[in-house]
Amino acid sequence: MDDLDDLDARLESAIEQLLAARREGASVCPSEAARVVDPAGWRAVMPAARAAAGRLAAAGRVEVTQGGRVVDVATARGPVRVRRAVRDPS
């Protein structure tokens, strides 16, 4: 995480903390992480929050969904959700 700036690191951490506080299978909106990191200016932080979700997804830590289907946040248009990555039980 050395190459991430402070905002990016805080957003990734916020996403993971929000998910840890939710029941298994629950999801969060990237805007929730943006609000945690910058309550007054969260809208301006939204592109960075979506990018943080994308990095976590690329690392296999979360899944980004839209309409219940896993999507690539970089190409998804409109609202997305973030959930814990589904682990293969084998």
C-alpha positions, 0 to 999 in steps of 0.5 A: 500500500506504499504507493497509495496516497492517504485518501486512497488508503483511508477509503480502502480501510473504510470499505473494509471496516464497513463490511466487517461491521455488516453481516455475511453477504451484506454490501455497502455503497462506496458513498458510505466509505466516502462519507466516513472519510469526508462527511462534508465533501463526500460527493467530491470523494466518490470517484476515489471511493469507486477506485478504492473499491476497484483496487480491493476487487482487483486484489480479490478482497471484495466484489463490486456488484450492480443489480446483484451481478459482479461487475468491473467498477471501471466500466460500470455506469451508475450505482454499484455495491461492494461486498466481501469476496465470495471464497471458494469453500474447497 
